[in-house]
Amino acid sequence: MKIPENHAGGDSSFQAGKVPRRNPWYKSLRLQILALMLLCYLIPTVLLGCYLGSVLLESTLEKTEAALSSGAEYAITLCGQNIDQAVELARGATYDGELADVWAQHAAGNMGDAAYLGRSRSYLERKYGRNAQFLFAAYIPVDNAELFMYNRSGQEEALLYQRIAHSQVARVGETLDTKSQFLQVEDQVYLVRNLMNLRMERYGMLVLGIDQEKMLAPLYELADAWDAQVQLRLGQSGDLRVDWDSLTEGLSDFDAQSVSFFIRRSSRDDQLDVRLIVSRERIYGEMIALRRMMTCLLVMLIPILMLIGVFVHRRIIRPITLLSEASRRIEAGELGATVPMHGGDELGDLGVAFSKMSRRIAALIDKTYKEEIALRDAKIQAMQSRINPHFINNALESINWKARMEGSEAISTMVESLSVLLNASMARRNRRMVPVSEEAVVAQAYFYFVKQRFGDHLTVHQHLDSDALDAQVPLLTLQPLLENAVEHGIGPAGGGTIELNVRCGEDRVLVEVVNSGRPMDAEDRARIDAALSGDSQGGTHLGLSNISNRLRLIYNGKAEIRVFQDEKGRTRVRLSIPRSAGKEEA
């Protein structure tokens, strides 16, 4: 049901043709719920990401570095003890003096080569042969390098040394002084030391073949525990291609897949540098596993969120949207609008109640509107019936007066004019709106009667625009205005001039009735204002009161009527009527 335009009242939202203004997009409930769901998903994701990326990563790094550092320090301490033991054993060959005595006896000619060789080998076997860190032990006299003496248990390694490293070791010995030196030739590591007598004369060199697996076993065990690659430097042995002096101790990046841990141990005779290269997955294993678990969890949440979104859309957003759209349709005037919702939950019950309420409102407004129309028609007809007796009395009085004075055929003309007036006042065709041309005929008939009454004392001027003749005005609009001018202006003054002007503007019809009779006084002004406000209880200015009430009912306040005195002292009644509204009423 659409609300008729003349029933819309003062609420502009119910006027036909107006579409209710929709809320801005950012106030949409659908978008707000979607934003809330995204926030519920993104906030934990961001927080967990920040926690994993900063707090947990830093904690993992600290724990990993601490574990790796403590393990490396322990391992390098054990390795250092092995190294120190080897260095001390090498130093003991100088300080115990046994090899120095054998060399001195051989040099003095008191000992032959065989005895010299036998006693030296016995010393090497007894001193170094049982130590698992040494692959072999060799003694080379400076004055007779061809007497290469070694322990029997290390024969194979000693012969390998003689073949690949003896010349290089001999050159190192010339500049070694009294310190021990670790030296690497190919894959073999040797501990080299010059042998001095009490006079600090160099009489030979001690070479110990180092078993790296035994000496550095704690480091290799640590590397196996961390699945790490070991790089080390011991004196002049180890991985000499690494720029060891540029490294800083601790954990640092190595490449995209690995990190390195560097630690250094220094002593008087040697320096041990160790770098462990560990894969990132091994370092951050727990964190990577947690990250993968969180990623899987967040990915699994996406379909759950989608299901929640579908549920919210179907069970909450869609019903609310239907209710909102139906509300807008009702606001636009489509009473009785319903929503396709059924009971079962709170929103379903709300939709059912909304539809029932909408239909009931439509029925009530339809009933009220019909009652209002009937009441308005009754009021208009009642007003018109109040006009008729008042006017007929005046007309009959004029006819009676004329019959007495003249007894002429003019009575016939007066009767014809009276017929016109009676037909207009009785509204036999049941019309409330008539063209201005018909109202002009009624006015002409009324002027005839009035001129019969006042004769030459009354002058009438009519100005009707041709384009205004078809304009629609309420029935019996001009005649009551003219009657009011005669009764309250011309009559008391005994004559005067009446002007009837009707012209048509772009969207309004303007009617003016001007009389030069008795001017208005304060009492007249008060009565006129009361009549224009709809108060006809005083019994005066009945025509103005009727016209004002009828215009208010028909045009809903869009018509205007004014009564005022112009600069010449004449009384003007000005009526402004909407032209389009008049056509629709017609």
C-alpha positions in Angstrom: 0.0 0.0 0.0 1.4 3.4 -0.9 0.5 6.4 1.2 -1.3 9.1 -0.9 0.6 12.3 -1.2 -2.0 14.4 0.4 -1.9 12.1 3.4 1.8 12.3 4.0 1.6 15.1 6.5 4.5 17.1 7.6 7.0 14.2 7.7 9.2 14.6 4.6 10.4 11.0 4.8 6.9 9.8 4.0 6.4 12.0 1.0 6.1 10.3 -2.4 9.1 10.2 -4.6 11.7 10.6 -1.8 14.1 7.7 -1.4 15.4 7.3 2.2 19.1 8.1 2.5 21.2 5.1 3.0 23.9 4.9 5.6 27.5 5.4 4.4 29.4 2.2 3.4 31.7 2.4 6.5 28.6 2.1 8.7 27.5 -1.1 7.1 26.9 -3.9 9.6 28.2 -6.5 7.2 31.6 -4.6 6.8 31.8 -4.1 10.5 31.4 -7.8 11.3 33.8 -8.7 8.5 36.3 -6.2 9.9 35.8 -7.7 13.4 36.4 -11.2 12.1 39.6 -10.1 10.3 40.8 -8.4 13.4 40.1 -11.5 15.5 42.3 -13.4 12.9 45.0 -10.8 12.3 45.6 -9.6 15.9 46.6 -13.0 17.2 48.6 -13.7 14.0 50.5 -10.4 14.3 51.1 -10.9 18.0 52.3 -14.5 17.6 54.5 -13.4 14.7 56.0 -10.6 16.7 56.5 -13.0 19.6 58.1 -15.6 17.4 60.1 -13.1 15.5 61.5 -11.2 18.5 61.0 -12.6 22.0 61.2 -16.3 21.1 63.9 -15.9 18.5 66.0 -13.9 20.9 65.4 -16.4 23.6 66.3 -19.2 21.3 69.4 -17.5 20.1 70.5 -16.8 23.7 69.8 -20.4 24.8 71.5 -21.8 21.7 74.5 -19.6 22.0 74.8 -20.5 25.7 74.5 -24.2 25.0 76.9 -24.1 22.1 79.3 -21.8 24.0 79.4 -23.9 27.1 79.8 -27.1 25.0 82.5 -25.5 22.9 84.4 -24.1 25.9 84.3 -27.5 27.6 85.4 -29.2 24.5 88.2 -26.8 23.8 89.3 -27.0 27.4 89.7 -30.8 27.1 91.4 -30.3 23.7 93.7 -27.7 25.3 94.6 -30.2 28.0 95.6 -32.7 25.4 97.6 -30.1 23.5 99.3 -28.9 26.6 100.1 -32.5 27.5 101.6 -33.1 24.1 103.6 -29.8 24.3 104.9 -30.7 27.8 106.0 -34.1 26.6 107.8 -32.5 23.7 109.4 -30.0 26.1 110.4 -32.9 28.4 112.8 -34.2 25.8 114.9 -31.1 26.3 114.7 -30.9 30.1 115.2 -34.5 31.1 118.7 -34.4 29.3 118.7 -38.1 28.2 118.9 -37.5 24.5 121.4 -34.7 25.1 123.7 -37.2 27.0 123.4 -39.8 24.3 124.2 -37.2 21.6 127.2 -35.9 23.7 128.7 -39.4 24.0 128.2 -40.1 20.3 129.8 -36.8 19.4 132.8 -37.4 21.7 133.3 -40.8 20.0 132.4 -42.8 23.2 129.4 -44.4 21.5 129.0 -46.0 18.2 126.2 -45.4 15.7 124.4 -48.6 16.6 124.3 -47.9 20.3 123.4 -44.3 19.6 120.5 -45.4 17.4 119.3 -48.1 19.8 119.3 -45.9 22.9 117.5 -43.0 21.1 114.8 -45.3 19.7 114.4 -46.9 23.2 113.9 -43.4 24.6 111.3 -42.5 22.0 109.4 -45.7 22.5 109.4 -45.4 26.2 108.5 -41.6 26.3 106.0 -41.4 23.4 105.1 -44.8 22.1 102.3 -45.5 24.6 100.5 -42.1 24.2 97.5 -42.5 21.9 97.8 -38.8 20.7 101.1 -39.6 18.9 101.2 -41.6 15.7 105.0 -41.7 15.8 107.9 -40.0 17.5 111.1 -39.1 15.6 114.5 -37.8 16.6 116.8 -36.2 13.9 120.4 -35.1 15.0 121.4 -31.7 13.5 124.9 -32.8 12.7 123.9 -36.1 11.0 120.4 -35.8 9.5 120.7 -39.2 7.9 120.4 -40.8 11.4 116.6 -40.6 11.4 115.5 -42.3 14.5 111.8 -43.2 15.4 109.9 -45.6 17.5 109.1 -49.0 16.0 105.3 -48.7 16.6 105.1 -45.6 14.4 107.3 -46.9 11.6 104.7 -46.4 8.8 103.8 -42.9 9.8 107.5 -42.0 10.4 108.4 -43.1 6.9 105.5 -41.1 5.4 106.8 -38.0 7.3 110.3 -38.6 6.0 108.9 -38.7 2.5 106.6 -35.7 2.4 107.5 -33.4 5.3 111.1 -33.8 6.4 112.6 -31.1 4.3 109.9 -28.5 5.2 110.2 -29.4 9.0 114.0 -29.0 8.8 113.6 -25.4 7.4 111.1 -24.6 10.2 113.5 -25.9 12.8 116.2 -23.4 11.7 114.0 -20.5 12.9 112.0 -22.2 15.6 114.2 -21.3 18.6 113.0 -23.0 21.8 109.3 -23.1 21.2 107.1 -26.0 20.1 105.3 -25.6 16.7 102.4 -27.4 15.2 102.9 -27.8 11.5 100.6 -29.3 8.8 101.9 -30.9 5.7 99.2 -32.2 3.4 96.7 -33.9 5.8 99.3 -34.7 8.5 99.9 -32.6 11.6 103.3 -32.6 13.3 104.5 -31.2 16.6 108.1 -29.9 16.0 110.6 -28.8 18.7 114.3 -28.1 18.7 116.4 -30.0 21.2 119.0 -27.9 23.2 121.7 -28.9 25.5 122.6 -27.1 28.7 124.7 -24.6 26.7 121.6 -23.8 24.6 123.2 -25.5 21.6 120.8 -27.0 19.1 121.8 -30.7 18.7 118.6 -32.1 17.1 114.9 -31.9 16.4 112.0 -33.8 17.9 109.0 -34.5 15.6 105.8 -36.0 16.9 103.1 -37.2 14.6 99.7 -36.0 15.9 96.6 -38.1 15.8 94.0 -35.3 15.4 91.1 -37.7 16.1 92.5 -38.5 19.5 93.8 -35.0 20.5 90.7 -33.1 19.3 88.2 -35.8 20.1 86.0 -33.5 22.4 85.6 -31.0 19.5 84.6 -33.7 17.0 82.2 -35.2 19.5 80.6 -31.7 19.9 80.4 -31.3 16.2 78.7 -34.6 15.9 76.2 -33.6 18.6 75.3 -30.4 16.7 75.6 -31.9 13.2 78.2 -29.2 12.6 81.2 -28.8 10.4 84.5 -28.1 12.2 87.2 -25.7 11.0 90.2 -25.1 13.2 93.7 -23.7 13.3 96.4 -25.0 15.7 99.7 -23.2 15.3 100.6 -23.6 11.6 98.2 -26.5 11.1 94.5 -26.6 10.3 92.4 -24.8 7.7 94.8 -21.9 6.9 92.5 -20.6 4.1 90.1 -19.0 6.7 90.8 -15.4 7.7 90.9 -16.3 11.3 92.0 -12.8 12.5 88.9 -11.2 11.2 86.5 -13.5 13.1 84.8 -12.4 16.3 84.0 -14.9 19.1 80.4 -16.0 19.4 77.4 -16.8 17.1 77.1 -15.1 13.7 75.7 -15.6 10.3 77.6 -17.8 7.9 75.3 -18.1 4.9 71.6 -18.4 4.1 71.4 -21.9 5.5 74.0 -21.9 8.3 75.4 -20.0 11.2 78.9 -20.2 12.7 80.2 -20.2 16.2 83.9 -19.1 16.8 86.0 -19.6 19.9 89.7 -19.1 20.5 92.2 -20.6 23.0 95.6 -19.1 23.4 98.7 -20.3 25.3 102.4 -19.5 25.3 103.4 -22.0 22.7 100.3 -22.4 20.6 96.9 -20.9 19.7 93.8 -23.0 19.0 91.1 -21.4 16.9 87.9 -23.3 16.3 84.8 -22.5 14.2 81.7 -24.7 14.2 79.4 -24.3 11.2 75.8 -25.3 12.2 72.7 -25.4 10.0 70.0 -23.0 10.9 67.5 -25.7 11.1 69.6 -27.4 13.8 69.9 -24.1 15.7 66.3 -23.0 15.3 64.8 -26.4 15.2 62.3 -25.8 18.0 61.3 -22.4 16.6 61.0 -23.7 13.1 58.8 -26.5 14.4 56.7 -24.0 16.3 56.5 -21.7 13.3 55.3 -24.5 11.1 52.7 -25.6 13.7 51.5 -22.0 14.0 51.3 -21.7 10.2 49.3 -24.8 9.9 47.0 -23.6 12.7 46.5 -20.2 11.0 45.9 -21.9 7.7 43.4 -24.2 9.3 41.6 -21.2 10.8 40.9 -19.7 7.4 38.1 -22.3 6.4 36.8 -22.1 10.0 36.6 -18.3 9.7 34.9 -18.7 6.3 32.3 -21.1 7.8 31.7 -18.6 10.6 31.4 -15.8 8.0 28.8 -17.8 6.0 26.9 -18.6 9.2 27.0 -15.0 10.4 25.8 -13.8 6.9 22.9 -16.3 6.7 21.8 -16.2 10.3 22.5 -12.6 11.3 23.5 -10.2 8.5 20.9 -11.4 5.9 18.0 -11.2 8.3 19.0 -7.8 9.5 19.5 -6.6 5.9 16.0 -7.8 5.0 14.6 -6.0 8.0 16.6 -2.8 7.1 15.4 -2.9 3.5 11.8 -3.5 4.6 12.1 -0.5 7.0 13.3 1.7 4.2 10.4 0.6 2.0 8.0 1.5 4.7 9.8 4.8 5.3 9.4 5.5 1.5 5.6 4.9 1.8 5.3 1.2 0.9 3.1 0.2 3.9 2.5 -3.4 4.4 6.0 -4.4 3.3 7.0 -7.8 4.7 10.1 -9.9 5.0 10.5 -13.6 3.9 11.5 -14.7 7.4 10.1 -17.5 9.6 10.4 -18.2 13.3 12.9 -20.6 14.9 15.3 -18.2 16.5 15.3 -14.7 17.8 15.8 -13.0 14.5 13.2 -15.2 12.8 10.7 -14.4 15.5 11.6 -10.7 15.0 11.0 -11.0 11.2 7.6 -12.6 11.8 6.6 -9.9 14.3 7.9 -7.2 11.9 5.7 -8.5 9.0 2.6 -8.7 11.3 3.3 -5.2 12.6 3.8 -3.8 9.0 0.5 -5.3 7.8 -1.4 -4.0 10.9 0.1 -0.5 10.4 -1.0 -0.6 6.7 -4.5 -1.6 7.7 -4.8 1.0 10.4 -3.4 3.8 8.2 -5.7 2.8 5.4 -8.7 2.9 7.8 -7.6 6.2 9.3 -7.0 7.7 5.8 -10.5 6.7 4.6 -12.1 8.1 7.8 -10.2 11.3 7.3 -11.4 11.6 3.6 -15.0 11.0 4.7 -14.7 13.5 7.5 -13.1 16.1 5.1 -15.9 15.6 2.6 -18.5 15.9 5.3 -16.9 19.1 6.6 -16.8 20.6 3.1 -20.4 19.7 2.4 -21.5 21.1 5.8 -19.7 24.4 5.1 -21.4 24.6 1.7 -24.8 23.9 3.2 -24.1 26.7 5.7 -23.4 29.1 2.8 -26.6 28.2 0.8 -29.3 29.5 3.2 -27.4 32.6 3.9 -27.1 33.5 0.3 -30.6 32.4 -0.7 -32.1 34.8 1.9 -30.2 37.7 0.4 -31.2 36.8 -3.2 -34.9 36.4 -2.4 -34.8 39.7 -0.6 -33.4 41.4 -3.7 -36.1 39.8 -5.9 -38.8 40.9 -3.5 -37.4 44.4 -3.4 -37.2 44.6 -7.2 -40.7 43.2 -7.7 -42.1 46.0 -5.4 -40.3 48.8 -7.0 -40.7 48.0 -10.7 -43.0 45.1 -11.4 -41.0 44.7 -14.6 -39.7 41.8 -16.7 -36.3 42.2 -15.1 -37.6 39.7 -12.5 -37.1 37.1 -15.2 -33.5 38.0 -15.6 -33.0 37.9 -11.8 -34.6 34.5 -11.6 -32.2 33.2 -14.3 -29.3 34.6 -12.3 -30.6 33.1 -9.2 -30.8 29.7 -10.9 -27.1 30.0 -11.8 -26.3 30.8 -8.2 -28.4 28.0 -6.8 -26.9 25.4 -9.2 -23.4 26.5 -8.1 -24.2 26.4 -4.4 -26.0 23.1 -4.5 -23.1 21.4 -6.5 -25.5 18.9 -8.1 -22.6 17.3 -10.1 -20.8 16.5 -6.9 -17.6 18.4 -7.8 -15.3 20.1 -5.3 -13.1 21.7 -7.9 -14.3 23.7 -10.9 -12.6 25.9 -13.6 -12.2 29.6 -13.0 -14.5 30.2 -16.0 -17.4 28.6 -14.2 -16.7 30.6 -11.0 -16.7 33.7 -13.3 -20.3 32.9 -14.5 -21.4 32.6 -10.8 -19.7 35.9 -10.1 -21.4 37.6 -13.0 -24.8 36.4 -11.8 -24.0 37.6 -8.3 -22.9 41.0 -9.7 -26.3 41.3 -11.5 -28.2 41.0 -8.2 -25.9 43.4 -6.4 -26.2 46.0 -9.1 -30.0 45.7 -8.9 -29.6 46.6 -5.3 -27.1 49.5 -5.5 -27.8 50.8 -9.0 -25.4 53.5 -10.1 -23.7 53.6 -6.7 -21.8 50.4 -7.4 -19.1 50.0 -10.1 -17.8 46.6 -11.0 -14.5 45.8 -12.8 -13.4 42.3 -13.8 -10.0 41.3 -15.1 -9.6 37.6 -15.9 -6.5 36.4 -17.7 -7.3 34.0 -20.6 -4.8 31.4 -19.4 -6.4 31.4 -16.0 -9.9 30.4 -17.1 -9.0 26.7 -17.2 -7.3 26.8 -13.8 -9.0 24.7 -11.1 -10.3 26.4 -7.9 -12.5 25.1 -5.1 -16.3 25.4 -5.8 -17.9 28.7 -4.5 -14.6 30.5 -4.0 -15.3 33.8 -5.8 -18.9 34.4 -4.8 -18.3 34.3 -1.0 -15.4 36.7 -1.4 -17.6 39.1 -3.4 -20.5 38.7 -0.9 -18.1 39.5 1.9 -17.0 42.7 0.1 -20.6 43.8 -0.4 -21.8 43.0 3.1 -18.9 44.5 5.0 -17.6 47.2 2.6 -20.0 48.4 -0.1 -23.2 47.9 2.0 -22.2 50.0 5.0 -20.7 52.7 2.7 -23.9 52.8 0.5 -21.9 52.1 -2.7 -18.4 52.0 -4.2 -16.2 50.0 -6.5 -15.5 46.3 -6.6 -12.6 44.8 -8.6 -12.3 41.1 -9.4 -8.8 40.2 -10.7 -7.8 36.6 -11.6 -4.4 35.9 -13.1 -2.2 32.8 -13.4 1.4 32.5 -12.4 3.9 29.8 -13.3 2.6 27.4 -10.6 -0.1 29.3 -8.7 -3.5 31.0 -9.3 -3.8 34.5 -7.8 -7.3 35.8 -7.0 -7.9 39.4 -5.7 -11.2 41.0 -4.6 -10.8 44.8 -4.0 -13.6 47.0 -2.6 -13.6 50.8 -1.9 -16.3 50.6 0.7 -16.0 51.2 4.4 -12.4 50.9 5.6 -11.5 48.2 8.2 -11.2 49.3 11.8 -9.5 47.5 14.7 -12.7 45.5 15.5 -13.0 44.4 11.9 -9.4 43.4 11.8 -9.8 41.2 14.9 -12.9 39.5 13.4 -11.2 38.9 10.1 -8.2 37.4 11.8 -10.5 35.1 13.8 -12.3 34.1 10.6 -9.1 33.4 8.7 -7.9 31.2 11.6 -11.1 29.0 11.2 -13.1 30.5 14.1 -16.7 31.2 12.8 -18.4 31.2 16.1 -18.9 34.9 16.1 -21.3 34.7 13.1 -19.5 37.4 11.1 -17.3 37.0 8.0 -18.8 33.6 7.5 -17.6 33.5 3.9 -14.0 34.1 4.8 -14.1 31.5 7.6 -15.6 28.9 5.2 -13.1 29.6 2.4 -10.1 29.5 4.9 -11.2 26.1 6.3 -11.9 24.6 2.9 -8.5 25.7 1.6 -6.8 24.3 4.6 -8.5 20.9 4.2 -8.1 20.7 0.5 -4.5 22.0 0.1 -3.0 21.0 3.5 -1.6 24.5 4.2 -0.2 25.1 0.6 -2.9 27.7 -0.2 -2.8 31.3 1.3 -5.5 33.9 2.0 -4.8 37.4 3.1 -7.0 40.4 3.9 -5.3 43.8 4.1 -5.8 47.5 3.3 -3.8 49.0 0.4 -2.3 52.4 0.2 -5.5 53.9 -1.2 -7.5 52.7 1.8 -9.3 49.9 -0.1 -9.8 46.5 1.4 -8.0 43.7 -0.6 -8.7 40.0 -0.2 -5.8 38.1 -1.9 -6.0 34.4 -2.5 -3.0 32.2 -3.7 -3.8 28.6 -4.7 -1.3 26.0 -6.0 -2.1 25.4 -9.6 -0.8 21.8 -9.9 -2.5 20.7 -6.7 -5.8 22.1 -8.0 -5.4 19.9 -11.1 -4.8 16.8 -9.1 -7.8 17.5 -6.9 -9.9 18.0 -9.9 
